Amino acid sequence: MTTSVQRRALRLLADTSRGRTVADMLAHGFTNALLDRLARDGLAAIQPGTIRTGTRRITVIWVVITEAGQRALADKRPVR
């Protein structure tokens, strides 16, 4: 069962097909501990990647929702 904060994070991740950067998630008020828990519970995956800004490539860490995260988000049971 997911908490309301976890559901909020999963909803944000579900809004985009390629995920969001850890920096973006932190800017939305989520903690590294929460992101780690989502990954540990199999609800999200954390993976390195790059983005291009102009002529520069920047290494970032992506967070993407998993199928299990999609199922948890669709689960209508009350949160703790």
C-alpha positions in Angstrom: 0.0 0.0 0.0 1.3 3.4 -0.9 1.2 6.6 1.2 -0.3 9.8 -0.1 3.1 11.3 -0.7 4.2 8.3 -2.7 1.0 8.5 -4.8 1.7 12.2 -5.4 5.2 11.3 -6.6 3.9 8.5 -8.8 1.3 10.7 -10.4 4.0 13.2 -11.3 6.1 10.4 -12.8 3.2 9.0 -14.7 2.6 12.4 -16.4 5.6 11.9 -18.6 6.7 8.9 -20.7 10.4 9.3 -20.1 10.4 10.1 -16.4 11.8 13.1 -14.5 15.2 13.9 -13.2 16.0 13.5 -9.6 16.7 17.2 -9.5 13.1 17.9 -10.8 11.6 15.6 -8.2 13.6 17.3 -5.4 12.4 20.7 -6.7 8.8 19.4 -6.3 9.5 18.7 -2.6 10.2 15.0 -2.7 13.2 13.6 -0.7 16.0 11.3 -1.8 14.8 8.9 0.8 11.3 8.8 -0.8 12.8 8.2 -4.2 15.0 5.5 -2.9 12.0 3.8 -1.2 10.0 3.9 -4.4 12.9 2.3 -6.2 13.4 -0.3 -3.5 9.7 -1.2 -3.5 9.8 -1.6 -7.3 7.4 1.3 -7.9 10.0 3.4 -9.8 13.3 2.9 -11.4 16.4 5.1 -11.1 18.8 5.2 -13.9 21.6 7.4 -15.2 21.2 9.3 -18.5 22.0 12.5 -20.3 20.2 15.5 -21.6 21.2 18.0 -24.1 21.1 21.8 -23.4 22.2 23.7 -26.5 25.6 22.2 -27.4 26.3 20.6 -24.0 25.4 17.2 -22.8 24.7 16.9 -19.0 24.7 13.7 -17.0 21.5 13.4 -14.9 19.7 10.7 -12.9 16.3 9.8 -14.2 13.4 8.5 -12.2 10.7 6.5 -14.1 7.5 4.9 -13.0 7.4 1.1 -13.4 4.5 -1.1 -14.3 4.2 -1.9 -10.6 4.0 1.8 -9.9 1.3 2.2 -12.5 -0.7 -0.6 -10.8 -0.2 1.0 -7.3 -1.4 4.3 -8.7 -4.5 2.7 -10.1 -5.2 0.9 -6.8 -8.1 2.8 -5.1 -7.5 1.4 -1.6 -7.1 4.0 1.1 -3.6 5.2 1.9 -1.9 5.0 5.3 
